[in-house]
Amino acid sequence: MRLLTLVLAALIALIQYPLWLGKGSWLRVWEVDQQIRAQREINQKLQVRNSALDAEVRDLKQGYEAIEERARSELGMIKQDEIFFQVLQDSAAGSASAPDPGGSR
């Protein structure tokens, strides 16, 4: 009877092995689930970025305002017959924060 009990216990252990430690085990399922969650978070962030880029592309294709804004801010361009004004700081206010141009110490 004792031998039968040991054989049955060994068979149960062999049957349980794939469930806990095999290729499709609970541990492997949990690891894959964690990887899926992490990938979904990455995908969501990329989806937000892609939506913003898509909106920017549509704006650039449809209207000239966005193109003009980019040309002004990134390239420093101005329109024809437009007057450009550059505002400089006061020399007294600027000298307190600006470094010494002569480099004297």
Residue pairs with C-beta under 8 A, 6 or more apart in sequence:
18 24
18 25
19 25
19 26
20 26
20 27
21 27
56 66
59 66
60 66
60 67
60 70
68 79
71 77
72 78
78 84
88 94
